[in-house]
Amino acid sequence: MVSFTQSVSMIFRGAMRAFRTFPASIGSALALAVVTMIRIQLDWPQQEPLDFLFDALNWSFAFGAILSMALIVAERSRFNRVRTFLTANLLGITAMVVTFVALYLYSGRELPDARYAVLSSLAIARVSAAILVSFIAFIILSGDPRERFEFTAAFFMTLKAFFIALIYGVVILAGTTGVARAVQALIYHGLSSKVYMHIATLAAFLAFTIFIGYFPDFRKGETDEHREVAQKQPRFIEMLFVYIMIPIVLALTVVLLIWAGITVLNGMQVPFLRLSGIAAAYTIGGLWLHAMVSEHESGMAKLYRRVYPIASLVILAFELWAVIKQLQSSGLKTAEYSYILIWIVAAVGAVMLLKHKSKAHRSIAVLICALAVFAVLPVVGYHALPVTFQVSRLEKLLNEEHMLEGDRLIPASIQLKEPIRIEITDAVNYLAYAEDAKLPIWFDRNLKDSTVFKKKLGFEQTWGNSDGTSEPGQFLGTYLHLTSEAIDISGYRWALNPQNDYKDGQAYVTVSGDKGTYNINWTITSSAGIPTLKIMRNDEVVLEQDMSDYMKTLSEKYPPRQEGNVEASLEDMSLTLETQDLDILLIFNNVQISVDTSNDVTSYYLDLKNMYLKENP
């Protein structure tokens, strides 16, 4: 019990010491918490015009907190002088200020449907890359250069500090939330829900102080006994790595090697998106586990360190084949770009591990930093290079079909083959939704609108399965939303939406006409979610029709696929019904068709925007 109390006391003493050791980092984190609490306190109408400012501040403070950690550790471990310590803190604060100015003045993005600017995703990605590089630099600099495995030991120490801080933060959050709930239940019933958000913010700040307070004294010339404790893996962690995680990764290695053999015999049959997810998990998890067991002397750990790099290279060769096939099929996109970067880390990392053994992990970390920076550079970044490839792909397709003349699109004069229509639709859809992209003069972002697409290219948007397969286990879908355009409702007498009124569990509305009172029901009786419109007049059924035929028409025009929303025209998002007594126009805001191929189940969702009625004489 005494030992446990001492450990807890040491954790909190470290958190208090962090204010003195990492003043710029703690100050940035505190500023981040304050801004977050201000946002919590403001209601949305007051916060909306300030949202861009708050986002810029939050990202700047987050970057300042992490960069200052790296700068201070570099100063403490290499110089350890008052003047350089002050300089390191000032550099962190200066970088934070510069980041804020750059974000606030040059990184805004106007959205079509938004009243205020927002931070561009590219700006967020660049700050995120800077945070990642700063954090990896902190881990590298926090290692003891006198030790053989300084990086892996520092890496584990960082993970250990994170999970200790996470546990303490969760306990603080649970305890204080419980007290607040007791106050709300017993003393003050009107306690605002914002109190709990403030509590969560303060708990996160305290967890951060515990995190950086857990690290040992990095001062040059000082020997802190806590470093050995912080870097040492507890026995249960060693057991977890050696007897649970290594067998799991080795089993996955066997599965991937078997897949490689099947691929040799039968060709590439696994969808790229599924393969890329598995391969990324294997790569990141495998390298991480190799670093964690680099000092273990057990037979299982030694076997893993020998097997993983070799097996990884074999598997990576077949994954490269999959990437090449995907590039030949649909060109370079963001998913392929990201996967190629991960493939480079895995391939180079495996070669380094074979050559330098466990000493390679530091170099692998530096490589990750370099690729993170590369991914957000102009021209070659994730936002630019895939766009360049897709523009070239689209230009080639259009020129082959004589649909591009200079800077002018020409509608197709003949019916194009379906594969060509699918490729053009795919490339247009990618470019139309690409953010922060420089597009050619002839390309209109409104081509994502099916009406504009048909008008300018001469055919309907044509969709194909993104992987060319529809294997069991996939979830496919059609997600349509209505474009913003004027609706001609001349001649209609009533505008209503029965979804807004319920009676006996059913969408229900009543209209009084010249021939009697109409009861209009919009109900979902089908397990698949297809609604039925039922209209009665004086207890007589005037119309009863489900939307199955309408949904079938949409499914044929927009086949379910794996990704992407589609802006559909009014023609597609409306349905006209006629009876002897009524003319009815239905306008849908959103339509969704979801297909679970593993269970062969299709479900539907229709969001009725408005219903217009006219009573015939």
C-alpha positions in Angstrom: 0.0 0.0 0.0 2.9 2.3 0.9 4.5 1.6 -2.5 1.3 2.3 -4.3 0.9 5.6 -2.5 4.4 6.6 -3.3 3.9 5.8 -7.0 0.7 8.0 -7.1 2.5 10.7 -5.2 5.4 10.6 -7.6 3.0 10.9 -10.6 1.4 14.0 -9.3 4.8 15.5 -8.2 5.9 15.0 -11.8 2.8 16.8 -13.1 3.6 19.8 -10.8 7.3 19.7 -11.9 6.1 19.8 -15.5 5.0 23.5 -15.0 8.6 24.3 -14.3 10.3 22.0 -16.7 8.1 22.6 -19.8 6.6 26.1 -19.3 6.0 26.8 -23.0 4.3 23.4 -23.5 2.1 23.7 -20.4 1.3 27.3 -21.3 0.2 26.3 -24.8 -1.9 23.4 -23.4 -3.5 25.7 -20.9 -4.3 28.2 -23.6 -5.8 25.4 -25.7 -8.0 24.4 -22.7 -9.1 27.9 -22.2 -10.1 28.4 -25.8 -12.0 25.1 -25.7 -13.9 26.2 -22.6 -14.8 29.5 -24.2 -16.2 27.6 -27.2 -18.2 25.4 -24.9 -19.6 28.3 -23.1 -20.7 30.1 -26.2 -23.9 28.9 -27.9 -23.6 28.2 -31.6 -25.1 31.5 -32.9 -22.4 33.4 -30.9 -19.7 30.9 -31.7 -20.2 30.5 -35.5 -18.6 33.8 -36.6 -15.6 33.0 -34.3 -15.3 29.4 -35.2 -12.5 30.0 -37.8 -10.5 32.0 -35.2 -11.0 29.3 -32.5 -9.9 26.6 -34.9 -6.7 28.5 -35.8 -6.0 29.1 -32.2 -6.5 25.5 -31.2 -4.3 24.0 -33.9 -1.6 26.7 -33.2 -1.6 25.9 -29.4 -1.5 22.2 -30.1 1.5 22.6 -32.3 3.2 24.9 -29.8 2.7 22.4 -27.0 4.4 19.5 -28.9 7.1 21.5 -30.6 8.1 23.1 -27.3 8.5 19.7 -25.7 11.0 18.7 -28.4 12.9 22.0 -28.2 13.1 21.9 -24.4 14.3 18.3 -24.3 16.9 19.2 -27.0 18.1 22.1 -24.9 18.1 20.2 -21.5 20.0 17.2 -22.9 22.5 19.0 -25.1 23.2 22.4 -23.4 21.4 22.8 -20.0 22.0 26.5 -19.6 19.6 29.2 -18.5 20.0 31.3 -21.7 19.4 28.4 -24.0 16.5 27.1 -21.9 14.8 30.6 -22.3 15.6 30.5 -26.0 14.0 27.1 -26.5 10.8 28.3 -24.8 10.7 31.5 -26.8 11.3 29.5 -30.1 8.3 27.3 -29.2 6.1 30.4 -28.5 7.3 32.1 -31.7 6.5 29.1 -33.8 3.1 28.9 -32.3 2.4 32.6 -33.1 3.7 32.3 -36.6 1.5 29.2 -37.1 -1.5 31.1 -35.9 -0.8 34.1 -38.2 -0.4 31.7 -41.2 -3.6 29.8 -40.4 -5.7 32.9 -39.7 -4.5 35.0 -42.6 -3.8 32.5 -45.4 -5.6 29.2 -44.7 -9.2 30.1 -44.8 -11.6 28.4 -47.2 -15.0 29.5 -48.3 -17.6 26.8 -48.5 -20.6 27.2 -50.9 -23.2 26.7 -48.1 -21.3 28.3 -45.2 -21.6 31.9 -44.1 -18.1 32.0 -42.7 -14.7 30.7 -43.7 -13.3 27.5 -42.4 -9.8 26.1 -42.1 -8.7 24.3 -45.3 -8.1 20.6 -44.9 -4.6 21.2 -46.4 -3.7 23.6 -43.7 -4.9 21.2 -41.1 -2.9 18.4 -42.7 0.3 20.6 -42.7 -0.1 21.5 -39.0 -0.8 17.8 -38.3 2.4 16.8 -40.1 4.4 19.4 -38.1 2.9 18.0 -34.9 3.9 14.5 -35.9 7.4 15.5 -36.8 7.8 17.4 -33.6 6.5 14.5 -31.5 8.8 12.0 -33.2 11.7 14.5 -32.7 10.8 14.6 -29.0 11.0 10.8 -28.7 14.3 10.7 -30.5 15.8 13.5 -28.4 14.5 12.0 -25.1 16.5 8.8 -25.7 19.7 8.2 -23.8 22.6 8.2 -26.4 24.7 6.1 -24.1 22.3 3.2 -24.6 22.3 0.8 -27.6 18.6 0.9 -28.0 18.0 4.5 -27.1 15.1 5.0 -29.5 13.1 1.9 -28.7 13.5 2.6 -25.0 12.4 6.2 -25.4 9.5 5.1 -27.6 8.3 2.7 -24.9 8.8 5.3 -22.2 6.5 7.7 -24.2 3.8 5.0 -24.7 4.0 4.2 -21.0 3.7 7.9 -20.0 0.7 8.2 -22.4 -1.2 5.2 -21.0 -0.5 6.3 -17.4 -1.8 9.8 -18.1 -4.8 8.3 -19.9 -5.7 6.1 -16.9 -5.3 9.0 -14.5 -7.3 11.3 -16.8 -10.1 8.8 -17.1 -10.2 8.3 -13.3 -10.2 12.1 -12.7 -13.0 12.5 -15.3 -15.1 9.7 -13.9 -14.8 11.0 -10.3 -15.5 14.6 -11.0 -18.3 13.8 -13.4 -19.8 11.6 -10.6 -19.6 14.5 -8.2 -21.3 16.8 -10.7 -24.1 14.3 -11.3 -24.7 14.0 -7.6 -24.9 17.8 -7.3 -27.4 17.8 -10.2 -29.5 15.0 -8.7 -29.5 16.2 -5.1 -28.8 19.9 -4.9 -29.2 21.8 -8.1 -31.3 20.2 -10.8 -30.7 23.0 -13.4 -27.0 22.2 -13.8 -26.0 22.8 -17.4 -24.6 20.0 -19.5 -21.8 22.4 -20.4 -20.4 21.8 -16.9 -19.6 18.2 -17.9 -17.8 19.5 -21.0 -15.7 21.9 -18.9 -14.9 19.0 -16.6 -13.7 16.9 -19.5 -11.5 19.7 -20.8 -9.8 20.2 -17.4 -9.4 16.5 -17.0 -7.6 16.4 -20.5 -5.4 19.2 -19.5 -4.4 17.5 -16.2 -3.8 14.3 -18.1 -1.4 16.2 -20.4 0.5 17.6 -17.4 0.8 14.0 -16.0 2.0 12.8 -19.4 5.0 15.2 -19.7 5.6 15.1 -15.9 6.2 11.4 -16.0 9.4 11.8 -18.0 12.8 11.8 -16.2 15.1 14.7 -15.8 16.7 15.3 -19.2 19.4 17.7 -18.0 22.9 17.2 -19.4 25.2 15.7 -16.8 22.4 14.6 -14.5 21.5 11.0 -13.8 17.9 10.4 -12.9 17.1 7.0 -11.5 13.5 7.4 -12.7 14.7 7.0 -16.4 15.4 3.3 -15.8 12.0 2.8 -14.2 10.2 4.7 -17.0 12.0 2.7 -19.7 11.7 -0.7 -18.1 8.9 -2.9 -19.4 6.8 -4.5 -16.6 6.7 -8.3 -16.6 3.0 -8.4 -17.7 3.8 -6.1 -20.7 6.6 -8.5 -21.7 4.2 -11.4 -21.5 1.6 -9.5 -23.5 4.1 -8.8 -26.3 5.8 -12.2 -26.4 3.0 -14.6 -25.8 0.0 -12.8 -27.2 0.9 -10.1 -29.8 3.8 -11.9 -31.5 1.7 -15.0 -32.2 -1.1 -12.8 -33.5 1.2 -11.0 -35.9 2.9 -14.2 -37.0 -0.5 -15.7 -37.7 -1.4 -12.7 -39.9 2.0 -13.1 -41.6 1.0 -16.7 -42.5 -2.4 -15.6 -43.8 -0.7 -12.9 -46.0 1.9 -15.4 -47.3 -0.9 -17.9 -48.2 -2.7 -15.0 -50.0 0.5 -14.3 -51.9 0.6 -18.0 -53.0 -3.1 -17.9 -54.1 -2.4 -14.7 -56.0 0.4 -16.4 -57.9 -2.0 -19.2 -58.9 -5.3 -17.4 -59.5 -4.4 -13.7 -59.9 -5.3 -10.7 -57.9 -8.8 -11.1 -56.6 -9.0 -9.2 -53.3 -10.4 -5.6 -53.5 -7.8 -3.0 -53.2 -9.4 -1.0 -50.4 -9.7 -4.1 -48.2 -6.1 -5.2 -49.0 -4.7 -1.7 -48.3 -6.4 -1.7 -44.8 -5.0 -5.1 -43.8 -1.6 -4.3 -45.2 -1.4 -0.9 -43.4 -2.4 -2.5 -40.1 0.2 -5.3 -40.7 2.9 -2.8 -41.6 2.4 -0.3 -38.8 1.7 -3.0 -36.2 4.6 -5.1 -37.3 7.2 -2.3 -37.1 5.8 -1.2 -33.8 5.9 -4.7 -32.3 9.5 -5.1 -33.6 10.5 -2.0 -31.7 8.8 -3.1 -28.5 10.6 -6.5 -28.4 14.0 -5.3 -29.7 15.6 -6.0 -26.3 13.7 -9.2 -25.5 15.8 -12.4 -25.3 13.0 -15.0 -25.4 13.0 -17.5 -28.3 9.6 -16.2 -29.6 11.0 -12.6 -29.7 14.1 -13.7 -31.5 12.1 -15.7 -34.0 9.8 -12.7 -34.7 12.8 -10.4 -35.2 14.2 -12.8 -37.8 11.0 -13.7 -39.6 9.2 -10.3 -39.8 11.5 -8.4 -42.1 11.9 -11.3 -44.6 8.2 -12.2 -44.7 7.3 -8.5 -44.9 9.4 -8.1 -48.1 7.7 -11.1 -49.7 4.3 -9.8 -48.9 5.2 -6.2 -50.0 6.1 -7.5 -53.4 2.6 -8.8 -54.0 1.1 -5.7 -52.5 3.1 -3.7 -55.0 1.5 -5.7 -57.7 -2.0 -4.9 -56.3 -1.1 -1.1 -56.3 0.1 -1.3 -59.9 -3.1 -3.0 -60.9 -5.2 -0.3 -59.1 -3.2 2.5 -60.7 -3.8 1.0 -64.1 -7.5 0.7 -63.4 -8.4 4.1 -61.9 -5.2 6.1 -61.6 -3.7 7.7 -58.5 -6.1 8.9 -55.9 -5.7 9.8 -52.2 -6.2 6.2 -51.0 -3.5 4.9 -53.4 -1.2 7.8 -52.5 -1.5 7.1 -48.8 -0.9 3.4 -49.3 2.2 4.0 -51.4 3.7 6.1 -48.6 3.0 3.3 -46.1 4.4 0.8 -48.6 7.7 2.8 -48.7 7.9 2.9 -44.9 7.4 -0.9 -44.8 9.8 -1.8 -47.6 12.6 0.5 -46.5 12.0 -0.4 -42.9 12.2 -4.1 -43.6 15.5 -3.7 -45.5 16.9 -1.5 -42.6 15.9 -4.2 -40.1 17.7 -6.9 -42.1 20.8 -4.8 -42.3 21.0 -2.9 -39.0 18.7 -5.0 -36.8 17.1 -3.1 -33.9 19.3 0.0 -34.5 17.2 0.7 -37.6 14.1 2.0 -35.7 15.5 5.5 -35.3 16.1 5.7 -39.1 12.6 4.4 -39.8 11.2 7.2 -37.5 13.2 9.8 -39.5 11.8 8.3 -42.7 8.3 8.7 -41.4 9.0 12.3 -40.7 10.3 12.9 -44.2 7.3 11.3 -45.8 4.9 13.2 -43.6 6.5 16.4 -44.8 6.6 15.2 -48.4 2.8 14.4 -48.3 1.9 18.0 -47.7 4.3 19.7 -50.1 3.1 21.7 -53.1 3.0 19.7 -56.4 3.9 16.3 -54.9 1.6 16.4 -51.8 -1.5 14.3 -51.3 -3.7 17.2 -52.4 -1.8 17.9 -55.7 -0.2 14.8 -57.2 -3.4 12.6 -57.4 -5.2 15.6 -58.9 -2.5 15.9 -61.6 -2.8 12.2 -62.4 -6.6 12.3 -62.5 -6.6 15.5 -64.7 -4.3 13.7 -67.1 -6.5 10.6 -67.0 -9.6 12.6 -67.7 -8.0 14.7 -70.5 -6.8 11.5 -72.2 -10.3 10.0 -72.0 -12.0 13.1 -73.3 -9.5 13.6 -76.1 -9.9 10.0 -77.3 -13.7 10.6 -77.5 -13.3 14.1 -79.1 -15.0 15.7 -76.1 -12.3 18.3 -75.3 -11.3 21.1 -77.7 -8.9 23.6 -76.2 -10.5 24.9 -73.0 -14.0 23.8 -73.9 -15.9 20.7 -73.2 -18.0 19.2 -76.0 -20.9 16.9 -75.2 -20.5 13.3 -76.6 -22.2 13.1 -80.0 -22.6 9.3 -79.8 -23.4 6.9 -77.0 -20.1 6.0 -75.3 -19.3 2.5 -74.2 -20.2 1.9 -70.5 -16.6 1.3 -69.3 -15.6 4.7 -70.8 -18.7 6.4 -69.2 -17.7 4.9 -65.8 -14.1 6.0 -66.1 -15.1 9.6 -67.0 -17.7 9.7 -64.2 -15.1 8.4 -61.7 -12.5 10.9 -62.7 -14.9 13.9 -62.8 -16.4 12.9 -59.4 -12.9 12.8 -57.8 -11.8 16.1 -59.2 -15.1 17.9 -58.4 -14.8 17.0 -54.7 -11.0 17.6 -54.5 -10.2 20.3 -52.0 -7.3 22.8 -52.4 -6.8 21.6 -55.9 -5.7 23.5 -59.0 -8.0 22.4 -61.8 -7.8 23.2 -65.5 -9.9 26.1 -66.9 -12.3 23.8 -68.7 -13.2 21.8 -65.6 -16.4 22.9 -63.8 -16.8 21.8 -60.2 -20.5 21.8 -60.8 -20.0 18.7 -62.9 -20.7 16.8 -59.7 -24.3 17.9 -60.2 -25.9 15.2 -62.4 -27.8 17.8 -64.4 -24.7 19.8 -65.2 -22.8 16.6 -66.0 -25.4 15.5 -68.5 -25.6 18.9 -70.1 -21.8 19.4 -70.6 -20.8 15.8 -71.3 -23.8 14.5 -73.1 -24.6 11.4 -71.0 -25.8 10.4 -67.5 -23.4 9.8 -64.7 -22.5 6.2 -64.8 -21.3 4.4 -61.8 -19.4 1.1 -61.4 -18.2 -0.8 -58.4 -15.0 0.9 -57.3 -13.1 -2.4 -57.0 -14.8 -4.2 -59.9 -16.2 -6.8 -57.5 -19.2 -7.3 -55.2 -17.9 -9.8 -52.8 -19.7 -10.9 -49.7 -18.9 -8.8 -46.7 -18.9 -5.5 -48.5 -21.4 -2.7 -47.8 -22.4 -0.9 -50.9 -24.6 2.1 -51.2 -26.3 4.9 -53.2 -26.3 8.2 -51.4 -28.2 10.9 -53.3 -29.0 14.5 -52.2 -31.0 17.1 -54.0 -29.1 20.0 -55.7 -30.1 23.5 -54.9 -32.4 24.7 -57.7 -35.8 26.4 -58.2 -38.9 24.2 -58.2 -41.9 25.1 -60.4 -45.0 24.5 -58.2 -47.4 26.5 -60.2 -50.8 24.9 -60.4 -50.5 23.1 -57.0 -52.8 24.1 -54.2 -51.2 22.7 -51.1 -47.6 22.3 -49.9 -47.2 19.9 -46.9 -44.9 17.3 -45.4 -46.6 14.5 -43.6 -43.3 13.5 -42.0 -43.6 16.5 -39.7 -46.9 15.3 -38.1 -47.5 12.0 -36.4 -50.6 10.3 -35.2 -50.7 6.8 -33.7 -47.1 6.3 -34.7 -47.7 7.3 -38.4 -46.8 10.3 -40.4 -50.2 11.9 -40.9 -51.7 15.1 -42.1 -55.2 16.3 -43.0 -56.2 18.6 -45.9 -59.8 20.0 -46.5 -60.6 20.2 -50.2 -63.7 21.0 -52.3 -64.6 17.3 -52.6 -64.0 16.4 -48.9 -61.3 15.9 -46.3 -58.2 14.1 -47.3 -56.2 12.1 -44.8 -52.6 11.6 -46.0 -50.4 8.9 -44.5 -46.7 8.5 -45.2 -45.8 5.2 -43.5 -43.0 2.6 -43.6 -44.5 -0.9 -43.5 -41.7 -2.7 -45.3 -38.8 -4.1 -43.3 -36.5 -2.8 -46.0 -37.6 0.8 -45.2 -39.6 1.5 -48.4 -42.4 4.0 -47.5 -46.0 3.9 -48.7 -48.2 6.9 -49.5 -51.8 6.4 -48.7 -54.5 9.1 -49.2 -58.1 8.7 -48.1 -61.1 10.9 -48.7 -64.1 10.4 -46.5 -62.9 6.9 -45.6 -62.4 6.0 -49.3 -58.9 5.1 -50.5 -57.9 7.6 -53.3 -54.3 6.5 -53.6 -52.2 3.8 -52.1 -48.7 3.3 -53.6 -45.3 2.3 -52.2 -42.1 3.7 -53.5 -40.5 0.4 -54.7 -40.8 1.2 -58.4 -39.2 4.6 -57.8 -36.4 3.1 -55.8 -35.8 0.5 -58.5 -35.5 3.2 -61.1 -32.9 5.0 -58.9 -31.0 1.8 -58.2 -30.7 1.2 -62.0 -29.5 4.7 -62.7 -27.2 5.0 -59.6 -26.0 1.4 -58.8 -24.8 1.0 -55.2 -21.1 1.4 -54.8 -18.5 1.7 -52.0 -17.9 5.4 -51.7 -19.1 8.9 -52.5 -22.2 11.0 -52.3 -23.9 12.2 -55.5 -25.7 15.4 -56.2 -28.9 14.4 -58.1 -31.1 16.6 -60.2 -34.7 17.6 -59.4 -35.8 15.2 -62.1 -34.3 12.2 -60.2 -35.3 13.4 -56.8 -39.0 13.9 -57.6 -41.9 11.7 -58.3 -45.2 12.7 -59.9 -48.4 10.7 -59.1 -51.8 11.2 -60.7 -55.3 10.0 -59.9 -58.7 11.0 -61.0 -59.0 13.3 -58.1 -55.5 14.5 -57.3 -52.2 15.4 -58.9 -49.3 14.9 -56.5 -45.6 16.0 -56.7 -43.1 14.4 -54.2 -39.8 16.1 -53.7 -37.1 14.2 -51.9 -34.2 15.8 -50.0 -32.0 12.6 -49.6 -32.3 9.1 -50.8 -30.1 6.2 -49.5 -29.9 2.6 -50.7 -27.7 0.4 -48.6 -26.7 -3.1 -49.6 -25.2 -5.7 -47.2 -23.7 -8.2 -49.6 -22.8 -10.6 -46.8 -26.4 -11.1 -45.9 -28.0 -10.1 -49.2 -30.0 -7.4 -47.5 -31.0 -4.1 -49.1 -32.4 -1.3 -47.0 -33.8 2.1 -48.1 -34.2 5.6 -46.7 -36.2 8.4 -48.3 -36.2 11.9 -46.8 -39.4 13.6 -48.1 -38.7 17.3 -48.5 -42.2 18.4 -49.5 -45.4 17.1 -51.0 -47.5 19.3 -53.4 -51.2 18.5 -54.1 -53.7 19.8 -56.6 -57.4 18.7 -56.5 -58.8 18.0 -59.9 -62.3 19.4 -60.7 
